[in-house]
Amino acid sequence: MRIGIIAPPWYPVPPWGYGGTEGMIDVLARGIMAAGHDVCLFTTADSTCPVPRLHLLPEGLGVAAMADETAELTHLDAAYSHLDDCDVIHDHTLLGPAVQSASCPVVTTVHGPIDTRTRQFLATYPGNVLPTAISHSQRGLAPSGSFSAVVHHGIDMRHWPVGSGSGGYLLFLGRMSPDKGVDAAITVARRAGMPLRIAARIRGPEEKRYFIEAVRPRLGGTVEFLGEVGPGERLALLGEATALLNPLRWSEPFGLVMIEALAVGTPVVTTRWGSSPEIVSHGLTGHLAATTSGLVDGCRLAASLDRDECRASAVERFSAERMVEEYLDLYRSALHPGPGVDLRGSGATAVVGDG
Ligand code: UDP
């Protein structure tokens, strides 16, 4: 198959640090090429993903540009016209399938939350578009029949070796947002009596304000802020942590940080929001809690969990190979829908139809 992948124009693929969507696209594009297919990734020129690439924009535009759709529209115009000869287009933007038309099937992965804007887009996509959710939780928040399939993200396990877990600290890894619960992580760590390291990107004025008002005044002592970290530091931090502390306050569609932690053998202590219960097995690979006290208890118990169990669960459920196979099945189904296969409402878990 010839598969055209469209990345959003905000960050390069892969990103240097923060960037769940671009990280996932990197793994997918490499995996599809390794599986013997013809891939073309439409991204920005500063991307380094080692597959054939095309671009219009010289570099990722950054989040400030998200407010203005013009640049994204220009990027998408160029992407759809350059990928016209593909068998399938896999679009990772919400806007693309709504404003562009393609002569081939379009699989689109919805990476963001199910808000009003997303619902509107999902309702307007033409019949050759197969929207894919990244967790059952995300799918459940959309009107019934909106999604063709659920495909959990996967990561390349070769790049995430098991760490020692001997650092004696909790790690927060993500974005400086109240939704991600950075302030809650500080409260939990202090109550658990455990050191906390915070690695996070501060994105835009709202996150800056949150940092200044709710996080910075509480730093110091055993709570350390490291800023945004790149791949090497991230791996070391995750591998040596006693647990990843992920006290979400929102229905996050999929938390890549949780599968990265499990891959390196680090248990995850998190709230029961969004995709968390689909990723973490309570009492086995981490702790799912509904309250601050529950999170505190989870942190105290984390060191007694079996790190090999965490790794095994990641390898079995969140490998790049599994994700790539499921998307390839989806592309095949999109190209050759079987009789009676309802592409929009199949209720399939990961794969639509059997091609
Ligand atoms: N990340 C990073 N450096 C940081 C903070 C985050 O490399 O300082 C990475 C993290 O390892 C993960 C991604 O950014 O790969 C965040 O993805 P996730 O799905 O967890 O969060 P979202 O994209 O939904 O905000």
Residues whose N, C-alpha, C, O or C-beta is under 5 A from the ligand:
A	BS01	UDP	W16 G17 Y18 G19 G20 T21 G23 L173 G174 A199 A200 R201 G227 E228 V229 R234 F254 G255 L256 V257
